[in-house]
Amino acid sequence: MPKDTSIKSVLIIGSGPIVIGQACEFDYAGSQSARSIREEGIEVILINSNPATIMTDPSMADHIYLKPLTTKSIIEILKAHPQIDAVLPTMGGQTALNLCLEADEKGIWADFGVKLIGVDVNAINITEDREQFKQLLKKIGVPSAPAEICTSYLRGKEIAQEFGFPLVIRPSFTLGGTGAAIVYKKEDFNELLTRGLEASPIHEVLIDKALMGWKEYELELLRDKNDNVVIICSIENMDPMGIHTGDSITVAPAMTLSDTTFQKMRDYAILMMRSIGNFAGGCNVQFAVSPDDKEDIVAIEINPRVSRSSALASKATGYPIAKIASKLALGYNLDELQNQITKSTSALFEPTLDYVIVKIPRWNFDKFEGADRTLGLQMKSVGEVMGIGRSFQEALHKATQSLEIKRNGLGADGKGYTNYEQIIEKLTFASWDRVFVIYDAIAMGIPLSRIHEITKIDMWFLKQYEELYSLEKEISKFNLETLPRELLLEAKQKGFADRQIAHMLGCLESQIHNLRSEKNINRVFKLVDTCAAEFKAMTPFYYSTFEAEIEKANGERYVHNESIVTDKKKIIVLGSGPNRIGQGIEFDYSCVHGVLAAKECGYETIMINCNPETVSTDFDTADKLYFEPVFWEHIYDIIQHEKPEGVIVQLGGQTALKIAEKLAKYGIKIIGTSFDALDLAEDRGRFSELLTDLKIPFPQFGIAETADEASALADVLDFPLLIRPSYVLGGQGMKIVINKQELEEHVINLLKTIPGNKLLLDHYLDGAIEAEADAICDGENVYIIGIMEHIEPCGVHSGDSNATLPPFNLGEFVMQQIKDHTKNIALALRTVGLINIQFAIKDDIVYIIEANPRASRTVPFIAKAYGEPYVNYATKVMLGHNKVTDFTFNPQLKGFAIKQPVFSFSKFHNVNKALGPEMKSTGESILFIDDLKDDQFYELYSRRKMYLSK
């Protein structure tokens, strides 16, 4: 059945601010969906309150409403656009589904004659209502775990008595496992049941028998109106049941499943999808499988929407699930649509993978002091990375190299655990670094059978680890001169980094790189083509690997490289790696705009990034996508292969900036602001000399490398003091101290966690107002794109502050100082591109806190508030294509825009929620107000000092 021609205008509901459990995957899905629907000539109207995302960019939809996700906003939009025919709620995670249900219950869709597409209300209700879902599984003959619904405390106790412990408590209608818990002993039951009942919006929980240690799998499916169903991807959790899938290391395709069990699982998934209502779109199904030879299957849940895993599955397979699901929602059938990668085959096919992908979550526990760091049913990670390799071992190594936690992969870096008790404890209580601890346990000689007994991780995975450790031991017997070529090739094929091999041989990373070149062991690039090379791929989406040479009949030896280098002028954009607190989706927004601007200037654009959740890693954003770690060795090999004009580092946050020094050292051109200028801004000594020359005031400060030096400095600077390490993002390790004892404790702690770092001690301007400015500079001209005033006082990290655009309380004299300082600093740093400067204002004097000559967290917010494409302009300036004076700036904003931080504290009980110099928010929303008399502004202003912590 072709497209439903009655649909002329569609409302897409977004997922709102980024929180743990609902992150950029839904921004990626919403962006794909909007593009997919507009391709059909259908008008798209979008509601989402998140200013940091590419999804809310004016180019994405015909009308964008940056409004709170409430039924009140929905009614306003439907009144303003009576032409809306349909609403698509499946792209915005649980937030969009819940809002859609609420609007349905209130009769809003019926009142305005709007129909739901992509999902059926019954399907949402059946899958979210645990009791209905249980009954459905029984009816269709799909096994499920013994479970009972509970809506009261008393009923809960009866169920616990009947099932015995351990038990699982799962609240209905929540996301990211909110309120879910495993109860091991009777004493904890009361508290955890109460927490679960409170977390559910309908105060209902499902109590089920814990299938601890069972293996966990997910299938991603698509279904059309004709009941055609395709399984896009099978995903296996390396971690067994008991750890939320969002916190599990996952592998695609499934590795340890027998074919008969996989076929049975497919049949169950298709049966479940076909029985939950008459809808067309994407679906995610989760199963548990017993870890014995019987391989009993139990269905856990089904989500009738694109999920966290569908972004991963899309990137893993090259099959754009959200894009196709949107077409199906419009009435198309799968056999009427094209495979987006080959452009010659149908979308009614199941992708075949001739590679392995490994996803590893990224946590930020250091931001949540006192948080319980053990992993369980409630999701705690803030982002994720994906590695693609020709084997599980290579993909696992690439994923660990992508995490940016100062590890070079598994083992071989001198940073492993060596304490037996500590290793056993970390294996017993699943920790964020368990992926490394398994390797350390094997290195210590703990038998695989013991590791399996503790973790219940399948023996196949543990044997893969053991092979890696055996190879490390073997290589360590040699030195640079004696290492056999075949051993070096095997290490590279299994994903070991040059740095790790250098550690094994006791030499330098560059020497291993040279040795590889001598022995002709070079990285080759392969296409992600959805069909294991059966058909030609039209989309350049690559990963790297190492191959043994092939010998032709004429004796010529070669390796097959699928990445063809063109003779066009090229620009590489470095992405921002995994999301974390302090470096979120804002940098993805900047990277995407950078790529599009470079295309407009006539360059072939190349993107390097490893984050599966983002639009920057979509296969058709850049001309070429390398899905690789933002890790020096990988970047350097791509640069040597592609020979670009230069590399853009200032759009990818601190991740990309950290690479700038190496690029400069190797003589690779950095597009825009030079490395020396970037370093000058980071080096407080050099920067303060610059400010002194410019006669610009800054808080008194000093630099210390030991606790003694810090103590001596404190006598000169006077308390309170703000302490911070160099070269960190999101205020990592920053703290305000008020006496010598606090100073000593914090300094010793910092030097332990970040050894060799220089610590900066600033005199803290107590009670000052904080403001910040973003500007574009071409080396000669400066345009200030926005000045924001923080509602919270100086001392709360800028990312955690409510920032008001334009300022609401700064006099003309202060504003003039801000403008003058911004222009003078931008020019003195020889900035080419973007710069962000933060100020503290006390007694009408404007002091400089810091300057960052790069894209900042606030640029997307200003661009959305003023309706101008600032990153596009800045990129064209970086490329030397335009001067600042070439652009006609025309910002449009009635009243004020406020960037409001959003926190995920609900995931961490017993955590200190006080705000300070270290950033804790996971996302942001935007609030527009007409004037300062607005109640919401008044409320924010009255609470401004409530959370400040020293």
N, C-alpha and C positions, 0 to 999 in steps of 0.2 A: 504494500500500500504506500503510495507516495505521500509527500508532505501534505499536512492539513492546511488547505488554502484559506481557511477561515481565520487563522492566526496571523495578525498583522503587527501586533505589539505585545512584547513579553516583559514582565517584571521579574528580575532576578534578585533574590535575597542573598546578601553576603553574610559573612560569619562574624563581623565585628572585630574588636581588638584581639590581638594575639594573646592567648593564655595557654598555660600548660594543658595539653590535651586537645587543643584546637588551634593549629598554627597556620603557617603559610600554605599548607597543602590546599586549603580551601580558597586561598587567594589565587593559586595556580589554577584550580578547577574553575573558579568563577571567571577568570580572565579568558581561559580557553573557551568556556561556554558562550561568553558574550561575543567573542569573535566568530564562533561557529554559527550562532543564530543570525548575526548581522550579515554573514556570507549569503544567507538565504533571502536577503532583502527585507528582513523583519526588523522593526524598530526595537531597540533594547533600552529599558529603563532599569536603573540599578540603585538599590539602597544598600549602603554599608557605612559604618561610622569610623572606619579605619583610614586615616590619611596617609599612612606610611606605604601603602601597597600600590602596585602597578594597576591592580583591579579598579581602583577609584580614579585612575587617570582619565582626563577628558577624552582621550583618543579611544577609550575602551567601549563606551556606550553612547547612545544618543542623548540621554539625560542621566546625570549622576546626582544622587541625593546623599550627601554626607550627613546623615541624620541618625539619631539613636534608633536601635532596632526594637521598635515598639509598635503596637497596633495603632497608636495615635499617629505615628509617622506614616504607616501604611495607608490610613484613611486620607491623610493630607495628599499623598501622592496619587491615590486613585481619584480624588476630586480634581486634582490638577491635570490628570491625564485620563479622561473618560474613555479614551481609545484603547486602554489596556485590555487585551482579550484573555491573557493567560498568565499564570505565575509559576515560576520554576524554583522550587525550594530545596532541591537536592544538591546544590553546589556549595551551600554555606554551612555545612556541618550540622551539629545538633542544634545550634543557635537558630539557624534558618528553619529547621524542621519544627522546633518548638514554637517559633513565632507563627509559622504557617498554621499549625494546629490551633493555636490560640485564636487566630483570625477566623479560622473555620468555625470554631465553637461559638464565636460571637456573631457569626452570620455575615462577616464582612465580605467574603468572596461572593456569596449569594447576592448580597445587596447591590454589589457593583457589577454583577454578571461576569465575574472572572472565574475561569476554570483552572484547576490544578493540572499541570503536565509533568511528566517524568516520574510521578509517584502517585499512589492512591492513598487517601486518608486511612482507609482500612489497613493498608499494608503498614503504615507507620504505627498505627495502634496495635496491630497484632505483634509486630516485632518489638515494640517498646514495652508493652504490657506483658510482664513475665508470665502471668497465669495463662493468658490467651495463647502465647507462644508455645508454652508447654503442652497445652491441649491440642494445638495444631500439629505439633511433632508426633504426638501420640496417634492422632487421626491418620496421618500420612505414613506412619510406620518408620519414622526416623528416630533412632535411639537418642535419649537425652539423659543427663545425670539425674539421680534422685533429687528432687527439689520440691519445696513448698513455698507458697506465697505467705507473706506475713505483713499485717498492717497494725499489729499491736504487740506490745511488750510481752504480754502473757502468752500469746500464740507462739512468739519466738522461742520462749523457754520450752514449750511443749515440743516444738520441732527439734530443738537441740537435743532434747532428751531422747527423741526417737532416732535421730541420725547418728549421734555421737560425734566426737571431734576427731580431726579438724573439719571445720565447716567454712563455707564461703558465704559472705553476705554481699548481695549486689542490689543497690537501689535502682528503682525504675526511673526512666527518663533523665539519666545523667550522662555526661560525656567524660572520656579520659579516666574512667574508673572512679569518678568522684564518690567518696563515701564507701567504696568497696573495701572489704578487708577479709583476711583469712584469720579465723579464730582457732588457735591451737589448744587453748586451755579454758576451762570453765570460768576462771577468775576474770578473763578479759571480755567475756561475752556481753555482759550488760552494757558496758561503755560502747563497744563497737556496734551493737544493735541500735542503740540510741543515735549514734552518729549516722548510721545508714538511713534510719527512718527520717532524720532531719534533712539529710542531703537530697532525698527524693522529693520533687515538687508535689507528688501525690501521696507522700508518706507511706510508700510501699516498698518492701524489699523482697528479694527472692533469697531463700536460704537453701543452699545446695551442698551436697556431699562433696568435699574437696577431692578433686582428681589429681592430687599432688603427684608430681613426677611423670604424669602422662605427657606425651608429646603433643605439641600444638601446631596446627596448620591453618592457613587461610587460603581461600580461593577468591579471585576477582572475576566476576561474571558480568556479561551484558545480555540484555534480552530485548527483543523488539515486539511489536504488537502482534506479529504472526506467530509468536512463541518460539522463534529461533533463539537459541541460547549459545553463547560462546564463552569458554573459560579462557580468560586472557592470561592468567598467571597463577601458578601455585607457589605459595610462600611457606617455608618451614621456619618455625622459631627454633633457634639453637637452644634457647632457654626453655625448659619444660613448663607445664602449666603451673600457675602460681605467681608468674611475673607478667604484668600487663604487656600486651603485644607492642605498645608504643615504647616500652622500656626494654624490649627483648632484642637480641641480635637476631636478625632474620636473614634467610638465604632464599634465593630464587634461582632456578626452580627447586622444588622440594628434593632433598638429597637422600633421605633414608627411608623412603616409603616404597613398599613393594608395588608392582604394577597393578595387581588385583585390588589391593586396598585403595590405590589412587582412583581406579575406575569406579569403585564403590562410592568413594567420596564425591566424585564428579556426579554420579547419579543422584546421590542424596541432595547435593547442592542445587542441581537443576530442578529436582522435585520440590525442594523448599521454595525456590524462587518462583516457580510456576503456581505455587499454592497460596501466595500471600497477597493476591489481588491482581487486578488487571492493569499492569502498568509497564511502561517501556523505559529502560534506563540501566544504570549501573547498580551493582549489588556486591556486598562483601560478606562472605560466610566463613565462620570460624568453627573448627573442629578440634576435638581432642582424640588422640589415638593411644591405646594402651601400649606400654613399652615392651610387651612380650611377643611371642610368635603368633598369638591369636590376632593381634592388631585390631581389637574392637574399636569401633568408631562411635563417638558421641558428639552430637551437634551442640555447640555452645550458644552461638547467636548469629543473627543475620541482620545486616543494615541495608535498608532499601534506599541507598544514596551513595554518592561517591564518598570514599572514606579516606582516612589518613593513608591507608595502604594503596589506594588507587593512584595516588601521585607516584608512589614508589613503583607500582606495577607499570604505570605509563612510561616512566623513565627506564625501567628495567627491560621492557619489551620493545619500546618504540611505538607502542599502540596507544594513541591519545584517548584514554577512556572518557574523560569529561567532554571532549569535543564530539566524539561519536554518540555518547549518551544524550547530549543536547539535541543532536539530529534525530535520534530515536524518539525523543520527547515531542518533537514536531511532527511525528507520524511516519518518518521514513522507516524502511526495513533494512536490516543489515546487508542484504544482498544488493541493495540499491546504492550503497555507499562504497567509496574507494578506500583502499589501504593508503594512509597518508604518507607512508615512507616509500613504498614501491611505485605508487601512482598508477600501477597497471593491474593490480589484483584487487579482489573484493575485500570489504571489511568483515565479511562473513567467513572468518578464518581464525584459527587459534595460533598465536605466535609461537615460533620455535626458537629456542635459545641455544646458540652454540658457544655460550660463555656462562659464567656464574656471577651473580651479584650478591654482595653482602652489605646489609644496612647495619650501622652501629649508631645507637642514640648518643646524644651529647648532653651531659648534665651540667648543672651550675650550682652544686651544693655549697660552694664557698660563699655564695651570696646569701645563703639562708643559715645563719649561725644557729646552731642547736637543732638543725633539721635531722630527722631520722633518715640516714643515708641508705638503709637497706631497701632493696627493690621488692615490690609486691604487686597487689592488684590495682593500686592507685598509681596512675602515671606520674612520673616526676621529671622526665627529660624535657629539655627546652628546644631541642633541635635534633638533626640527624645527618649522617653522611652515608654515601653509597660508594662502594668500590666495585669496579667491573674488571674481571680477569678471566683468563682461560681455564683457571682452576679455582676451587674454593680457597686454596692457600694464597694464591696471588690476590684474589679479591679481598680476602680477610686482611692481608697486609696493607693493601691500598686504602681500605677503609680506616685502619688504625692510623695510617700516615695522614689521613684527611682531618682527624679530630682536633688538631692544634692544641694538644695538651702536653707539648714538649716531649713527645715520644716519637721515635723514628720507625715504629712498627713493633712487632712482637719480639721481645728479648733483644739481645745484642746491643744494648745501649747503656749498660751499667746501672739502670734505674729500677731493676726488678726487686721484689721482696725476697728477703733471705731468712726471715724468721719463721720457723715451722708453725708455731702457734698462731701467728698473724695470718699466715696463708690458709690454714685450716679454718680459721674463723671467717675469713673473707669468702671462702668457698661455701661454708655452711650458711651464712647470711648473705645472700646474693648482694654484691656491692657493685657500684658503677664501674669499677675497674676489673671486674671478674674476667673479662676477655684477656687481660694481661696476666692475671693471677694464675690462670690455668697453666700458662707457659712456665711461670715461675715454679709452680708445684711440680711439673714434669722435670724441670732443671734440677730441682732439689732431690729428685729420685722418688717422689711419692708415686706409688703404682697407679696405673690408669684405672684399675678396678676400684681402688679407694676413691679416686676423684669422681668416678661414675656413681659410686654408692652415695657420696655426699651431694653431688649436684644434680644427679639424674640426667645429665647431658649425654646424649647418645654416644656410644663407643666410637662410631664412625668419625664424629667430629674430634674426639679426643685423640684418635690415632693420627688424624691430619696434623694436629698440634705436635704429637710425638715425632713425626717425620721431620717437621721443621726444626725441632730441637736437635735431632740426630744430625741434620745437615749442618747446623751451626757448630756442633762439636767437631765434625769432620773437617770443616773449613779452618777452624781454629788451630789445626795441627800444622798448617802451612804458613808461609809468609808471601809477601808481594811477588817475589821472584819465582817461588815454586808452586803457586796455586795453579792446578790444572784448569785448562779452558772449560772442560765439561762441567767441573764443579761450580765455576763462576756462572756459567750459563744456567745450570740448575737452580742456583740461588736466585738469579734474576727471574727465572720462570716461576719460582715460588714466591716472588714478591718482595724478597729482601731488598732494602734500600742500599745504595752505595755507602751511606753513612754506617749502616749496620755491618756491612762486609768489612769496612775500614776498621770498625771497632773489633771485629773478630781477628783481623790481621795486625792490628796495632799500627795503622798508618792513616793517611789523610783521605777524606772523601774524594778530593780532586784526583788523587793517585788511582783510586778505583775507577773513576770515570775515564781516566787516560788509559788504564789497563783494558777496560771494556772496548775502547776505540781501537786500540792496538790489535786486540783479538777479534775485532769485528763482531762484537756482541752489542748490537744496537736495538733500541726500542723500535718496534714496528706498530703501526696503527691499523686498527680493524674497525669495520663499520658495524653499527647496531642496525640490522636490516630487517628484523622481525621474522625472517624466514630462513635462517641458517644458510644464507647465500644462494638459495634456490632461485630467487628472482633478483634483478638488479635494483639496488636502492637508489632513490633520487635525492635522499636527504643526508647531508654530510654530518653524521653524529658518530663520533669516534671514541674508542678507548685504546689504551696501549697494552702491549704485551711483548714477550720475547719468544723468538722461534728458532729452532735448529735450522741450519741451512739446507736447502733442497738442491740436489745436483741434477743438472740437465744431461741429456744424452751426450752433448758435446763437451761435458766436463765443467761447464760454467756453474758456479755455485751462487745462490741468491736466497734472500728471504722476501716474502711477499708483503708489500706495504700497500694498504688500500687507500691511504690518504694521498691524493694527487695534489701536488703543489702547483698553483697557478702562477702566472707572471704578473698578476695584479698587485697594486700597492696594498699592503695589509696592516691592520692594527690589531693587537691582542688586548683584550680587556680581562683583567684578573678579577675573578669573583670574590665573594666574601666568605666562602666556606660555610660551615654549619652555623645555624642560628644559635645565639646565646644571649644572655642578658648583657646589654651594652652594645651588641652588634646584631641587629635584627634585620627585618625585611626591608628597612629603609634603604639599605645598601644594594639590595636586589633591584629595587626601584631605580636607583641611580645607575646601576650597571646596564639595565635594559635600555634606559634612555641614552646612555653613552654609546651603546651598540647601534641604536637606530640613528643617532646623530652622525656617527662615523660613516654609516652607510650613505646617508644624505650627502656627505662630503666626497663620495666616490671611492671609499676604501672597501676592501674585502674585510669583513669583521670576523674575528676569531674569539670565542669565549672559552675560558678555562674555569671550571667550577666543579664542585663535588656534592652539592646540596640538592637532593632529589625533590625538595618541596617547592622549588622556586620557578619563576617564569624565565629567569636568565638561563636555566638549563633546559628550556623547552627546545625541541629539535629544530624549530623554525624561527627562533629569535635572532640568532647570529647566522652569518653565512656558513660558518663552521663551528661546531661545538665539540670540544674535547672534554669528555666527562672524566676528569682526572683530579687527583689531590692538588690543592693549591700549596704545593710542596716543592722546594727548589729543584730537585732532580728532574721531576716530571715537567716543570715549566721550562727548564733549560733545554731539555731534549726536544720539546715542541718548538721552541724558538729556533733551535739549530735546524730543525726540519723545515719550518715555514719561512724563516728569515723576514720577519715583519719590519716595517718602518720604525716601529717602536711599541712600547707597552704602556697602557693606561693603568696606573696603580691607585689614583686618588678617588676612585668610585667604589672600591671594594673594602672600605673600612680599614681597621688595623691589620687585618689578615694580609691584604695586598701591600699595604705600606711596609710591612716587615720584610717583604721581598725586595724592596727598593734598593737597599744597600748592596745586595748581591748583584742586582742588575747593573748598578753603577760600576761595581768592581769588575764585572765582566765586559764592560764597555757597551752594554745594551741601552739604547736610547729610551729614557723615560719621557713619555709624552706629558707636556704641561710642566708643573713645578718640578725643579730638579731635586735630586736626592739631598744635595747639600742644604737646600732651603728647608726641606722636610726635616732634616736632622737638626738644623738650627732651631726650629720651633720646638722640637722635643728635648733638646739639650738646654736645661734651665740656666746653666751658667752662661752659655753663648747668647741665649735669648734675652736674659736680663741685661747683658752688656749692650745688646741692640736697643732695648727699651731705654736704658740710661742715656745712650747717644741721642735717642729721639726725644728725650725729656718727657717720657710717658711714665706715670707712676705705677708701681706694682707693690704688692705686700712684701715686706722684708722677708728674705728667705735665706736658707743655707743648704749645703749638701753634706750628707753624712754617709759613711760606709760602714760604721760600727756604732754600737750602743754608746760607747764613750764619747765619740764625736758628736752624736745626737744630744747627749746630756750637756756637753759644753756649749753647743749651739743654743740650747734652750735658755741658757743664762743670758745670752745676747738678745735673742728674739722675743722672749717673754711669752708666757701662756695666755690664752689657748693657742695651741699649735695644730696645723693641719699637716699630717704626714702622708706622703704618697710615693710609690715607687715610680721609676722612669718607664717609658714605653709600655704603658698598659691602657686598656680601654674599659670604659664603663666604671671607672673609679675603683678598679680592683685593688684591694689592700689599702684604700684610703680611710683615714680615721682622724677625728678631732680628739686631741688629748689635753687634759687640763692640769696634769701634775707629772712629776718625774717618774713616779712608779708606773703610771699608765704608759708613759713614753717608752720606758725601758722594755716593758712587756711587749708592746706592739712592735718595736724595732727588732727585738730578738725573734719574734714570731715571723715578721716579714722576711728577714734575712735567711731564715730557715726554709721558708716556702719559695722564695725567689732569690737563690744564692747569687752573689756577685752583683746585685742590683744597687744602683745609687739611690739613696732615699732623699727626697726633697722635704724640707721642713719650712712651711710658710707660717708667718704670723697670721692667725685667723681673724678676719675682720668681723667681730661679733656684731650681730644686728644689722649687717649691711644688706642692701637690696642687690639681687643678682639680675643681670641682663645678658643677652647674647645677640650677636649680629652675624648674619651670613652675607657674603659678598662674592661677586665675580670680578676677577682682575686679569688683565692681559699683559701685565708688566708695566703698563703706562697709565691705563685708565681703570678706575674702580667704580663698580655699581653695587650699592648695598641693596640686596634683594629683600631684606627684612630685619627689623630690630624687635626682639621680644623681651618682655619683662616677666620675670618669674613671680608668681604669687607667693610662693614659699620664700623664706629668707635665705641668704647666702649660707651654704653649709649642707643644704639638701642637694644631692646630685642633680645636674640639669635634666637628666633623663627621667628623674622621678618628680620633677616640678611641674606644676601647671604653668605653661608658658603662654603669655598673652601677646597677640599680634594685632595692632601695634601696641606699644607700651601704654599703660593706663594712668601712670602716676609719676612720670619723669618730666621735670621742667625743661624748658628750652635750652638752658645753660648745660644741663647734663646731657641732653640729646646731642648737642653740638659737639661735646667732648667725645661721645661714643662715635659719631660720624668721623670726626677728625682722626681719632686713634685708629679706627678700622682702616681708613684709607692709607694712613702713614705706615701701619704695620704690614698691610697687604703689599704695598710697593717696596718696603724695606726688605721683605722676605722674597722679593722677586717672584711673587705668586703668578702662576699662569693657570687659571681655572678657578676652583672654588676655595673659599677660606671661611672658617668659623672662628669667632673670637668671643671669649666669655669675660664678663666684667663684674666687679663688685663695686657698688656705689655707697660711699659713706661720707656724710657731711658735704654733699654735693661735689665730691671728688670721685672721678671714675678711675678705678685701679684695674689693671689687666690681670686676670687669673691665668688664662692660657690662650694660645692661638693654635689652630689646627688647619694647615693648608691642604684641605681635602674636603670631600663631600661629608656633610655631617648628618646626624640623626634628624635635624630639623628642616633640611632642604625640601623633602617631599611635602611636609606640612605647609611650608610657606608657598610652595608651588600650587598646592590645592587651594589654599586660602585666597591667594591672589589670582588664581586661574592663569598662570604663566609657566611655560616649559623651561625652567631655569637650568636644568641639567643639560638639556639639548643645547642651549646657548653656551654654557660653560665648556662643554665638550668641543664645540666648534672653535672656541677660543683656544683650548688646549692644543688642538690640531693646527693652530695657526691659520685656520680657514677664515676666521673673522676676528675683528676687534670688538671690544665691548660697545664702542660707539656705533657699530653697524646695526644694533638692535633697537627697535622702538619698544621701550618698556611701558606697559600700561596696566599696572596692577588694579584689580577690581575687588574691593571688599567693603561691604556696608557694615558698619559697627566693628565688632571684634571677633577674632577667632582664637579659641583657647585649645592648646594641645594638652590633653588630660592623660596622665599615666594610668595604666591598668595593671594590677598586681595579681599574682597567683598564689597568695598566701594560704588559700584554702587547702592547697595540696600538702602543706607542711604545718602540722600541729606543733605547738610549743616553740614556734619561731618568733624571735623578737621582730615585731612589725614596725619598730621605730625607723624613721628614715634618716639618712646621714649622707656622707660624701661618697659612699659606695652604692652604685645603682642596683635596684632590686626589681624594677618593673619589667614585665615581659612584653608589654605592648602599649598601644595608645589609641585614644579616640579623639575626634575633633568636635568641638562645640562652638556653634555660631551664636552670638548674642547681639542684639541691636544696640544696647547701651549698658552702662555700668549699674543701672538700677535693676537689672535682671536678677531674679531671685537666685538663680544658680550661681552667678558670679558672687553674689553677696555671701552665699553659703561657703563657697570655696575660700573667699577672702577671710571670713571669720574663723576658719579652721586652720589657717596657714601655718601656725606655730605648733600645732598639736603633735606632730609626729617627729619633730627635730630631735635627733639623738646625738650625743657627743661621740 
